[in-house]
Amino acid sequence: MFSKRNKLKKDYDARFIRLLEETRSDWHTAQAVESHLDDYNLDAIAKRKTLESIHFYLYKEAKRRQVVYKPN
């Protein structure tokens, strides 16, 4: 019974870490796009802030779930 639970936890933790890495990558891409813009683009700023808040929400959730995540 417990081995199935541990297997599911490892599977969902791996999925969660992959999602966390994807959001981190998207957030850094949005930061790069915003830094390369010449003018003040509200859409780019809003997208960066949205991706940043999603990433930090997932990061806090990882701490709550006690998922070990070491960003590259």
N, CA, C and O atoms as a GROMACS GRO file, in nm:
protein
  288
    1MET      N    1   0.082  -0.120   0.000
    1MET     CA    2   0.000   0.000   0.000
    1MET      C    3   0.087   0.127   0.000
    1MET      O    4   0.061   0.221  -0.075
    2PHE      N    5   0.189   0.127   0.084
    2PHE     CA    6   0.271   0.247   0.094
    2PHE      C    7   0.364   0.263  -0.026
    2PHE      O    8   0.400   0.375  -0.062
    3SER      N    9   0.401   0.152  -0.087
    3SER     CA   10   0.489   0.163  -0.203
    3SER      C   11   0.418   0.230  -0.320
    3SER      O   12   0.480   0.304  -0.397
    4LYS      N   13   0.288   0.205  -0.334
    4LYS     CA   14   0.212   0.270  -0.440
    4LYS      C   15   0.204   0.420  -0.414
    4LYS      O   16   0.216   0.501  -0.506
    5ARG      N   17   0.184   0.457  -0.289
    5ARG     CA   18   0.177   0.598  -0.253
    5ARG      C   19   0.310   0.667  -0.282
    5ARG      O   20   0.312   0.777  -0.338
    6ASN      N   21   0.420   0.604  -0.245
    6ASN     CA   22   0.552   0.662  -0.270
    6ASN      C   23   0.580   0.674  -0.419
    6ASN      O   24   0.640   0.771  -0.464
    7LYS      N   25   0.536   0.574  -0.495
    7LYS     CA   26   0.556   0.577  -0.640
    7LYS      C   27   0.478   0.692  -0.702
    7LYS      O   28   0.529   0.764  -0.788
    8LEU      N   29   0.352   0.710  -0.658
    8LEU     CA   30   0.271   0.820  -0.708
    8LEU      C   31   0.332   0.955  -0.670
    8LEU      O   32   0.335   1.047  -0.751
    9LYS      N   33   0.380   0.966  -0.547
    9LYS     CA   34   0.442   1.091  -0.503
    9LYS      C   35   0.564   1.124  -0.588
    9LYS      O   36   0.581   1.239  -0.629
   10LYS      N   37   0.648   1.025  -0.616
   10LYS     CA   38   0.766   1.049  -0.700
   10LYS      C   39   0.725   1.091  -0.840
   10LYS      O   40   0.787   1.180  -0.899
   11ASP      N   41   0.621   1.027  -0.894
   11ASP     CA   42   0.574   1.061  -1.029
   11ASP      C   43   0.521   1.204  -1.034
   11ASP      O   44   0.557   1.280  -1.124
   12TYR      N   45   0.436   1.240  -0.937
   12TYR     CA   46   0.381   1.375  -0.936
   12TYR      C   47   0.487   1.480  -0.902
   12TYR      O   48   0.481   1.592  -0.952
   13ASP      N   49   0.583   1.445  -0.819
   13ASP     CA   50   0.692   1.538  -0.790
   13ASP      C   51   0.775   1.564  -0.916
   13ASP      O   52   0.817   1.677  -0.940
   14ALA      N   53   0.799   1.460  -0.995
   14ALA     CA   54   0.875   1.477  -1.119
   14ALA      C   55   0.799   1.566  -1.216
   14ALA      O   56   0.858   1.653  -1.281
   15ARG      N   57   0.668   1.546  -1.227
   15ARG     CA   58   0.586   1.633  -1.313
   15ARG      C   59   0.589   1.776  -1.263
   15ARG      O   60   0.600   1.871  -1.342
   16PHE      N   61   0.579   1.792  -1.131
   16PHE     CA   62   0.578   1.925  -1.072
   16PHE      C   63   0.710   1.997  -1.096
   16PHE      O   64   0.711   2.116  -1.126
   17ILE      N   65   0.821   1.926  -1.084
   17ILE     CA   66   0.952   1.986  -1.107
   17ILE      C   67   0.967   2.027  -1.252
   17ILE      O   68   1.023   2.132  -1.282
   18ARG      N   69   0.917   1.943  -1.343
   18ARG     CA   70   0.922   1.979  -1.486
   18ARG      C   71   0.841   2.106  -1.512
   18ARG      O   72   0.886   2.194  -1.586
   19LEU      N   73   0.722   2.115  -1.451
   19LEU     CA   74   0.639   2.235  -1.467
   19LEU      C   75   0.710   2.357  -1.410
   19LEU      O   76   0.706   2.465  -1.469
   20LEU      N   77   0.773   2.340  -1.296
   20LEU     CA   78   0.845   2.450  -1.233
   20LEU      C   79   0.961   2.497  -1.321
   20LEU      O   80   0.985   2.617  -1.333
   21GLU      N   81   1.032   2.404  -1.382
   21GLU     CA   82   1.142   2.440  -1.472
   21GLU      C   83   1.090   2.510  -1.598
   21GLU      O   84   1.153   2.604  -1.646
   22GLU      N   85   0.977   2.464  -1.651
   22GLU     CA   86   0.919   2.529  -1.769
   22GLU      C   87   0.877   2.672  -1.739
   22GLU      O   88   0.903   2.762  -1.818
   23THR      N   89   0.812   2.693  -1.624
   23THR     CA   90   0.770   2.828  -1.590
   23THR      C   91   0.890   2.919  -1.564
   23THR      O   92   0.887   3.037  -1.597
   24ARG      N   93   0.995   2.862  -1.504
   24ARG     CA   94   1.117   2.941  -1.481
   24ARG      C   95   1.179   2.982  -1.614
   24ARG      O   96   1.223   3.096  -1.630
   25SER      N   97   1.182   2.891  -1.708
   25SER     CA   98   1.237   2.921  -1.840
   25SER      C   99   1.153   3.027  -1.911
   25SER      O  100   1.208   3.120  -1.971
   26ASP      N  101   1.021   3.013  -1.905
   26ASP     CA  102   0.932   3.112  -1.966
   26ASP      C  103   0.950   3.249  -1.903
   26ASP      O  104   0.950   3.351  -1.973
   27TRP      N  105   0.965   3.252  -1.772
   27TRP     CA  106   0.983   3.378  -1.700
   27TRP      C  107   1.113   3.446  -1.743
   27TRP      O  108   1.115   3.566  -1.766
   28HIS      N  109   1.222   3.369  -1.753
   28HIS     CA  110   1.349   3.428  -1.795
   28HIS      C  111   1.345   3.473  -1.941
   28HIS      O  112   1.408   3.573  -1.977
   29THR      N  113   1.272   3.402  -2.024
   29THR     CA  114   1.255   3.445  -2.163
   29THR      C  115   1.179   3.577  -2.169
   29THR      O  116   1.216   3.667  -2.245
   30ALA      N  117   1.074   3.589  -2.088
   30ALA     CA  118   0.998   3.714  -2.085
   30ALA      C  119   1.083   3.829  -2.033
   30ALA      O  120   1.070   3.942  -2.080
   31GLN      N  121   1.171   3.802  -1.937
   31GLN     CA  122   1.262   3.906  -1.888
   31GLN      C  123   1.356   3.951  -1.999
   31GLN      O  124   1.383   4.070  -2.014
   32ALA      N  125   1.407   3.856  -2.076
   32ALA     CA  126   1.499   3.890  -2.185
   32ALA      C  127   1.427   3.972  -2.292
   32ALA      O  128   1.483   4.068  -2.345
   33VAL      N  129   1.304   3.933  -2.324
   33VAL     CA  130   1.227   4.007  -2.425
   33VAL      C  131   1.203   4.149  -2.377
   33VAL      O  132   1.218   4.244  -2.454
   34GLU      N  133   1.166   4.163  -2.250
   34GLU     CA  134   1.139   4.297  -2.197
   34GLU      C  135   1.265   4.383  -2.195
   34GLU      O  136   1.258   4.503  -2.220
   35SER      N  137   1.379   4.323  -2.167
   35SER     CA  138   1.502   4.402  -2.162
   35SER      C  139   1.548   4.446  -2.301
   35SER      O  140   1.620   4.545  -2.314
   36HIS      N  141   1.508   4.372  -2.405
   36HIS     CA  142   1.549   4.407  -2.541
   36HIS      C  143   1.453   4.505  -2.609
   36HIS      O  144   1.482   4.553  -2.719
   37LEU      N  145   1.342   4.535  -2.546
   37LEU     CA  146   1.248   4.630  -2.606
   37LEU      C  147   1.300   4.772  -2.589
   37LEU      O  148   1.356   4.808  -2.486
   38ASP      N  149   1.280   4.852  -2.692
   38ASP     CA  150   1.325   4.991  -2.687
   38ASP      C  151   1.225   5.081  -2.615
   38ASP      O  152   1.264   5.174  -2.545
   39ASP      N  153   1.097   5.053  -2.632
   39ASP     CA  154   0.995   5.138  -2.572
   39ASP      C  155   0.933   5.068  -2.452
   39ASP      O  156   0.966   4.953  -2.420
   40TYR      N  157   0.844   5.138  -2.387
   40TYR     CA  158   0.775   5.089  -2.268
   40TYR      C  159   0.652   5.012  -2.313
   40TYR      O  160   0.550   5.074  -2.345
   41ASN      N  161   0.659   4.880  -2.317
   41ASN     CA  162   0.550   4.797  -2.366
   41ASN      C  163   0.477   4.734  -2.248
   41ASN      O  164   0.532   4.649  -2.178
   42LEU      N  165   0.352   4.776  -2.227
   42LEU     CA  166   0.276   4.726  -2.113
   42LEU      C  167   0.243   4.578  -2.125
   42LEU      O  168   0.236   4.508  -2.025
   43ASP      N  169   0.223   4.530  -2.248
   43ASP     CA  170   0.192   4.388  -2.266
   43ASP      C  171   0.310   4.300  -2.224
   43ASP      O  172   0.290   4.198  -2.158
   44ALA      N  173   0.430   4.340  -2.259
   44ALA     CA  174   0.548   4.262  -2.222
   44ALA      C  175   0.569   4.264  -2.070
   44ALA      O  176   0.606   4.163  -2.011
   45ILE      N  177   0.546   4.378  -2.010
   45ILE     CA  178   0.561   4.389  -1.864
   45ILE      C  179   0.456   4.304  -1.793
   45ILE      O  180   0.487   4.236  -1.695
   46ALA      N  181   0.332   4.309  -1.842
   46ALA     CA  182   0.226   4.230  -1.781
   46ALA      C  183   0.253   4.080  -1.795
   46ALA      O  184   0.229   4.003  -1.702
   47LYS      N  185   0.302   4.040  -1.911
   47LYS     CA  186   0.334   3.898  -1.932
   47LYS      C  187   0.446   3.854  -1.839
   47LYS      O  188   0.440   3.745  -1.782
   48ARG      N  189   0.549   3.936  -1.824
   48ARG     CA  190   0.660   3.902  -1.734
   48ARG      C  191   0.613   3.889  -1.590
   48ARG      O  192   0.650   3.795  -1.520
   49LYS      N  193   0.532   3.985  -1.547
   49LYS     CA  194   0.483   3.981  -1.409
   49LYS      C  195   0.391   3.862  -1.385
   49LYS      O  196   0.392   3.803  -1.277
   50THR      N  197   0.310   3.827  -1.485
   50THR     CA  198   0.223   3.710  -1.473
   50THR      C  199   0.306   3.583  -1.461
   50THR      O  200   0.279   3.500  -1.374
   51LEU      N  201   0.406   3.569  -1.547
   51LEU     CA  202   0.491   3.450  -1.542
   51LEU      C  203   0.571   3.444  -1.412
   51LEU      O  204   0.595   3.337  -1.357
   52GLU      N  205   0.613   3.561  -1.365
   52GLU     CA  206   0.687   3.566  -1.239
   52GLU      C  207   0.599   3.521  -1.122
   52GLU      O  208   0.644   3.444  -1.036
   53SER      N  209   0.475   3.569  -1.119
   53SER     CA  210   0.387   3.531  -1.009
   53SER      C  211   0.351   3.383  -1.015
   53SER      O  212   0.339   3.318  -0.911
   54ILE      N  213   0.334   3.328  -1.136
   54ILE     CA  214   0.307   3.185  -1.149
   54ILE      C  215   0.426   3.104  -1.098
   54ILE      O  216   0.409   3.007  -1.025
   55HIS      N  217   0.546   3.145  -1.137
   55HIS     CA  218   0.666   3.073  -1.095
   55HIS      C  219   0.680   3.075  -0.943
   55HIS      O  220   0.708   2.971  -0.882
   56PHE      N  221   0.662   3.190  -0.881
   56PHE     CA  222   0.680   3.197  -0.736
   56PHE      C  223   0.567   3.127  -0.661
   56PHE      O  224   0.588   3.076  -0.551
   57TYR      N  225   0.447   3.123  -0.720
   57TYR     CA  226   0.339   3.044  -0.659
   57TYR      C  227   0.377   2.897  -0.660
   57TYR      O  228   0.362   2.828  -0.559
   58LEU      N  229   0.427   2.848  -0.773
   58LEU     CA  230   0.468   2.708  -0.782
   58LEU      C  231   0.586   2.680  -0.689
   58LEU      O  232   0.595   2.571  -0.632
   59TYR      N  233   0.676   2.775  -0.674
   59TYR     CA  234   0.790   2.758  -0.584
   59TYR      C  235   0.744   2.744  -0.439
   59TYR      O  236   0.794   2.659  -0.366
   60LYS      N  237   0.647   2.829  -0.399
   60LYS     CA  238   0.592   2.818  -0.263
   60LYS      C  239   0.519   2.685  -0.245
   60LYS      O  240   0.526   2.624  -0.138
   61GLU      N  241   0.448   2.642  -0.349
   61GLU     CA  242   0.378   2.514  -0.343
   61GLU      C  243   0.478   2.398  -0.330
   61GLU      O  244   0.451   2.301  -0.260
   62ALA      N  245   0.592   2.409  -0.396
   62ALA     CA  246   0.696   2.306  -0.384
   62ALA      C  247   0.748   2.300  -0.241
   62ALA      O  248   0.774   2.191  -0.189
   63LYS      N  249   0.764   2.414  -0.178
   63LYS     CA  250   0.807   2.415  -0.038
   63LYS      C  251   0.702   2.352   0.052
   63LYS      O  252   0.735   2.278   0.145
   64ARG      N  253   0.576   2.380   0.023
   64ARG     CA  254   0.467   2.324   0.103
   64ARG      C  255   0.460   2.172   0.088
   64ARG      O  256   0.437   2.100   0.185
   65ARG      N  257   0.481   2.124  -0.034
   65ARG     CA  258   0.478   1.980  -0.062
   65ARG      C  259   0.608   1.911  -0.025
   65ARG      O  260   0.618   1.789  -0.032
   66GLN      N  261   0.708   1.988   0.013
   66GLN     CA  262   0.841   1.938   0.047
   66GLN      C  263   0.905   1.865  -0.071
   66GLN      O  264   0.962   1.757  -0.057
   67VAL      N  265   0.894   1.928  -0.188
   67VAL     CA  266   0.957   1.876  -0.309
   67VAL      C  267   1.097   1.935  -0.316
   67VAL      O  268   1.115   2.056  -0.300
   68VAL      N  269   1.194   1.851  -0.341
   68VAL     CA  270   1.332   1.898  -0.351
   68VAL      C  271   1.354   1.946  -0.494
   68VAL      O  272   1.348   1.868  -0.589
   69TYR      N  273   1.381   2.076  -0.508
   69TYR     CA  274   1.400   2.138  -0.639
   69TYR      C  275   1.526   2.222  -0.634
   69TYR      O  276   1.538   2.313  -0.552
   70LYS      N  277   1.619   2.190  -0.722
   70LYS     CA  278   1.743   2.268  -0.730
   70LYS      C  279   1.753   2.325  -0.871
   70LYS      O  280   1.786   2.253  -0.965
   71PRO      N  281   1.724   2.456  -0.887
   71PRO     CA  282   1.731   2.515  -1.021
   71PRO      C  283   1.874   2.516  -1.074
   71PRO      O  284   1.971   2.525  -1.000
   72ASN      N  285   1.882   2.506  -1.206
   72ASN     CA  286   2.014   2.505  -1.272
   72ASN      C  287   2.075   2.641  -1.273
   72ASN      O  288   2.185   2.659  -1.325
   0.00000   0.00000   0.00000
